Amino acid sequence: FVPWTPAQAAAARRRLSQDLDRLCTGCGYCRGCPAGVPIPPLMMAYNLKLLGGGDDGIRRALRYEWGRAPADAARCTACGACEAVCTQTLPVIARLRHVAAL
């Protein structure tokens, strides 16, 4: 084991902080989509892409963990209600579009 220098440790902390700040926390404030989109499970599945699972990670999570399909995201009308209440200020609409295209 080679210990990190203080600069390496600080860089790792910054990177982790940035990566984790991009994740949906699953708070559920986005529930109640006017178009009936089940946003929380779709966003939680998208987290897997950010954590290195890629689009296959999203597909697997939707199918096996959430019982959902990418088509669920296609119902998004981009009204912005979800983004207005997102505590993480995430680009929910863009992520739903990405999931819908899978």
N, C-alpha and C positions, 0 to 999 in steps of 0.2 A: 504494500500500500504506500503510495506516494501522496503525502498531504498536499492539499491545494494551497496555493499562495492566497493571501487576502484578496488580491485582484481577481483571481479565478473564482473564489467563493462568492464575491460580490457579483460577478457576471452571472454565475449560476442562479443566484437569488433573483436577480433582475429578470432573467429568462423565465424562471418558474413563475414569478409573479405575473409577467406579461401573458404567459400561456394560460395560467389559471384564471386570469381576469377575462379571458375570452370564452370561458365555459359557462354554460347555463347551469344555474344552481338548483333548478327544479322548484323554485319558490311557488310557482303556480299563479302568479298575478296575471298571467296572460290567458288564464282559463276564461271561458265565456266568449270565445271568438264569435263575432256576428255571423260568420260563414260556417260555423260549426267545425272548424279545423281543430283537431286535438293537438294543440301546440306543444304542451310539455313533453309528451313522449317523442315527438319529432325532434325537438331541440335536444333532448337527452341522447337520442341516437346520433345526432350531429356531433355531440361532444366526442364520440368515438373517432370521428374523422380528425378532430383537432388533437386527439391523444395518440395519433399515429395509425389508426385502423383504416384510414382511407374510406372510400365510398363503399367498399365491401363491408366495413365495420358498420356503417349506417344501415345497409341492407339487412345484415344479420341481426342487428339489434331490433330493427323494426319488425322483422318477421318472428324471431324467436323469443325476444324479451317483451315486446310490446303488442304483438299481434296486429300490427299496422302495416300499411303499404305506402310506398312513395306517392301513390295517387291521392292519399289523404291530404298531402301538402298542396296538391294542385287546386284545391278548393279556395285557397287564399285569394282574396280580392285586393290585397295590398291597401286595406283601409288605414292601417297604422295603429289601430287600437292596442295591439300587443306591444309594439315598440314604445308607445306612450307610457306604459306601466312597467316596462322591463327594468328591474332594479340594477341590472348589469349593463344597461344601455346597449344591448346586443342588436346586431342587424338581423332581426328575426325574419323579416320579409325576404331578404336575400338568401338566408339559410333555407327557408321554406321553398323558395324557387329552386335552389340547388337540389334539395331532397326530391322535389317533384320531377326533376329531370332525370332521376336515376332509373 
